[in-house]
Amino acid sequence: MSITKGQAAIIGLVLVTFVISVYFYPKMPQQMASHWNAQGQVNGYMGKDVGLFIMPATMAGMALLLNFIVYIDPLRRNIEKFRPYYEGFIVFMCIFMLAIQYHIILWNLGIQISTNVVIPIGIGLMFYYCGILCQRAKRNWFIGIRTPWTLSSDVVWAKTHRIGGILFKIAGLVTLVGIAFQKYAIYFIIVPVFAVAIFTVVYSFVIYQQEKQG
């Protein structure tokens, strides 16, 4: 079975993250800063044996899982119709995780860039890409806005993902605005995504009821 260009990129990013971790291992303190609170202040430490490799291991596990579900979804043929965009999302996720790993390394080297800048940029761009993915996704059991009503109807799926795609893009832009308000950056992430989630669930139910009555 041949691998796609997207899968090759994913494998490359995972390997790069491991290589970077190995390279910087001797330069890291025994206890690394590894967790930050909502104000961007360090509130957690790990030994470098774990702290330096937990992100690459997590990235590898997530990449394997997200690739695996393509092969077990009963509606796999629908996933194949937008698979390049789905694999693009996994690539994006891996780049984001690589950026976080590099941020952790830089911080422990004394180059302290606020997490309230790094995280909103990464999540904002991921939300925006989720909007692109939503607008191209076909009905399946694992990827997209999955409610009982979108999974029951191609029409409801298409309408919900069309509006959901627009809303995710807006959520991404709102999240990026949070960079200018670093103290409250967490709210620029949480509020938009919860609003999109609630709206799309209600919207899919309403559209489903309209389709039944029509």
C-alpha positions as CSV (number, residue, x, y, z in Angstrom):
1,M,0.0,0.0,0.0
2,S,1.5,3.3,-1.1
3,I,1.5,6.4,1.1
4,T,0.0,9.7,0.1
5,K,1.9,13.0,-0.1
6,G,0.0,14.1,3.1
7,Q,1.1,11.0,5.0
8,A,4.7,11.4,3.9
9,A,4.6,15.0,5.2
10,I,3.1,13.8,8.5
11,I,5.8,11.2,8.9
12,G,8.4,13.8,8.2
13,L,7.1,16.2,10.7
14,V,7.0,13.6,13.5
15,L,10.6,12.6,12.7
16,V,11.7,16.2,12.7
17,T,10.1,16.7,16.1
18,F,11.9,13.7,17.6
19,V,15.2,14.8,16.0
20,I,14.9,18.3,17.4
21,S,14.2,16.8,20.9
22,V,17.2,14.6,20.7
23,Y,19.5,17.4,19.5
24,F,18.5,19.8,22.4
25,Y,18.4,17.1,25.1
26,P,21.9,17.9,26.4
27,K,21.1,21.6,26.5
28,M,18.0,21.2,28.6
29,P,17.8,21.6,32.4
30,Q,17.0,18.5,34.4
31,Q,13.6,20.0,35.4
32,M,12.0,21.7,32.4
33,A,9.2,24.2,32.4
34,S,6.4,22.2,30.7
35,H,3.1,23.9,31.5
36,W,1.7,27.4,31.6
37,N,-1.5,28.9,33.1
38,A,-4.0,31.1,31.3
39,Q,-1.9,34.2,32.1
40,G,1.2,32.7,30.4
41,Q,3.0,31.9,33.7
42,V,4.8,28.6,34.3
43,N,2.9,26.4,36.7
44,G,4.3,23.0,35.9
45,Y,7.7,21.2,35.5
46,M,8.8,17.8,34.2
47,G,12.1,16.0,34.1
48,K,13.7,16.4,30.7
49,D,13.5,12.6,30.0
50,V,9.7,12.9,29.9
51,G,9.2,16.6,29.2
52,L,11.3,16.7,26.1
53,F,9.7,13.7,24.4
54,I,6.1,13.8,25.5
55,M,5.1,16.1,22.6
56,P,6.8,14.0,19.9
57,A,5.2,10.9,21.3
58,T,1.8,12.6,21.5
59,M,2.1,13.8,17.9
60,A,3.0,10.4,16.7
61,G,0.0,8.8,18.5
62,M,-2.4,11.4,17.3
63,A,-1.2,11.1,13.7
64,L,-1.5,7.3,13.8
65,L,-5.0,7.5,15.2
66,L,-6.3,10.2,12.8
67,N,-4.9,8.2,9.8
68,F,-6.3,5.0,11.2
69,I,-9.9,6.1,11.3
70,V,-9.9,6.7,7.6
71,Y,-9.7,2.9,7.1
72,I,-12.4,1.9,9.6
73,D,-15.1,4.4,8.8
74,P,-18.1,2.6,7.2
75,L,-18.4,5.7,4.9
76,R,-14.7,5.6,3.9
77,R,-15.6,6.3,0.3
78,N,-16.9,9.7,1.3
79,I,-13.7,10.5,3.2
80,E,-11.7,9.7,0.1
81,K,-13.6,12.6,-1.7
82,F,-12.0,15.2,0.7
83,R,-9.0,13.2,2.0
84,P,-6.3,15.7,0.8
85,Y,-8.0,18.4,3.0
86,Y,-8.3,16.0,5.9
87,E,-4.6,15.0,5.7
88,G,-3.9,18.7,5.4
89,F,-5.5,19.2,8.8
90,I,-3.3,16.5,10.3
91,V,-0.3,18.2,8.8
92,F,-1.4,21.5,10.3
93,M,-1.9,19.8,13.6
94,C,1.6,18.4,13.5
95,I,3.1,21.8,12.6
96,F,1.2,23.3,15.6
97,M,2.5,20.7,17.9
98,L,6.1,21.1,16.5
99,A,5.7,24.8,17.2
100,I,4.7,24.1,20.8
101,Q,7.6,21.8,21.2
102,Y,10.0,24.4,19.9
103,H,8.4,27.0,22.2
104,I,9.1,24.8,25.2
105,I,12.7,24.3,24.1
106,L,13.3,28.0,23.6
107,W,11.7,28.9,26.9
108,N,14.0,26.4,28.7
109,L,16.9,28.0,26.9
110,G,16.0,31.4,28.3
111,I,14.1,32.7,25.2
112,Q,10.7,33.3,26.8
113,I,8.0,34.0,24.3
114,S,4.6,34.2,25.9
115,T,2.3,31.2,25.4
116,N,-0.5,33.7,25.1
117,V,1.0,34.6,21.7
118,V,2.0,31.2,20.5
119,I,-1.2,29.3,21.4
120,P,-3.7,31.8,20.0
121,I,-1.8,31.9,16.7
122,G,-1.7,28.2,16.4
123,I,-5.3,27.6,17.5
124,G,-6.7,30.5,15.5
125,L,-5.1,29.1,12.3
126,M,-6.3,25.6,13.1
127,F,-9.9,26.9,13.6
128,Y,-9.7,28.7,10.3
129,Y,-8.5,25.5,8.5
130,C,-11.3,23.6,10.3
131,G,-13.7,25.9,8.5
132,I,-12.1,25.0,5.1
133,L,-12.3,21.3,6.0
134,C,-15.9,21.5,7.1
135,Q,-16.9,23.1,3.8
136,R,-15.4,20.2,1.9
137,A,-16.3,17.3,4.2
138,K,-18.8,14.6,3.1
139,R,-20.9,12.7,5.5
140,N,-18.9,10.2,7.6
141,W,-18.8,8.9,11.2
142,F,-15.6,10.5,12.4
143,I,-14.7,13.8,10.7
144,G,-16.8,17.0,10.9
145,I,-19.9,18.2,12.7
146,R,-21.4,15.0,13.8
147,T,-24.8,15.2,15.3
148,P,-27.7,12.7,15.1
149,W,-29.2,14.9,12.4
150,T,-26.2,15.5,10.2
151,L,-25.4,11.8,10.3
152,S,-28.9,11.0,9.2
153,S,-29.1,13.2,6.1
154,D,-26.8,14.3,3.4
155,V,-28.8,17.5,3.0
156,V,-28.6,18.4,6.7
157,W,-24.9,17.5,6.7
158,A,-24.2,19.8,3.7
159,K,-26.1,22.8,5.0
160,T,-24.7,22.5,8.6
161,H,-21.1,22.2,7.3
162,R,-21.6,25.1,4.9
163,I,-22.6,27.5,7.7
164,G,-20.3,25.7,10.2
165,G,-17.3,26.3,7.9
166,I,-18.0,30.0,7.8
167,L,-18.4,30.1,11.6
168,F,-15.1,28.2,12.2
169,K,-13.3,30.7,10.0
170,I,-14.8,33.6,12.0
171,A,-13.8,31.8,15.2
172,G,-10.3,31.5,14.0
173,L,-10.1,35.2,13.2
174,V,-11.5,36.1,16.6
175,T,-9.0,33.8,18.3
176,L,-6.2,35.7,16.5
177,V,-7.5,39.0,17.8
178,G,-6.8,37.6,21.3
179,I,-3.1,38.1,20.6
180,A,-3.7,41.8,21.2
181,F,-5.4,41.0,24.6
182,Q,-3.0,38.5,26.0
183,K,-4.4,38.6,29.5
184,Y,-7.7,37.4,28.2
185,A,-6.5,35.3,25.3
186,I,-8.1,32.1,26.7
187,Y,-11.5,33.7,26.3
188,F,-10.9,34.5,22.7
189,I,-10.4,30.8,22.2
190,I,-13.1,29.2,24.4
191,V,-16.0,31.6,23.7
192,P,-16.0,31.4,19.9
193,V,-15.6,27.6,19.7
194,F,-18.4,27.0,22.2
195,A,-20.6,29.4,20.4
196,V,-20.0,27.6,17.1
197,A,-20.5,24.2,18.7
198,I,-23.9,25.2,20.2
199,F,-25.1,27.0,17.1
200,T,-24.3,24.1,14.7
201,V,-26.0,21.5,17.0
202,V,-29.2,23.6,17.2
203,Y,-29.0,24.5,13.5
204,S,-28.6,20.9,12.4
205,F,-31.7,19.9,14.5
206,V,-33.8,22.8,13.0
207,I,-32.8,21.9,9.4
208,Y,-33.5,18.2,10.0
209,Q,-37.0,19.1,11.3
210,Q,-37.6,21.3,8.3
211,E,-36.5,18.5,5.9
212,K,-38.9,16.0,7.6
213,Q,-41.8,18.4,7.4
214,G,-41.0,19.3,3.8
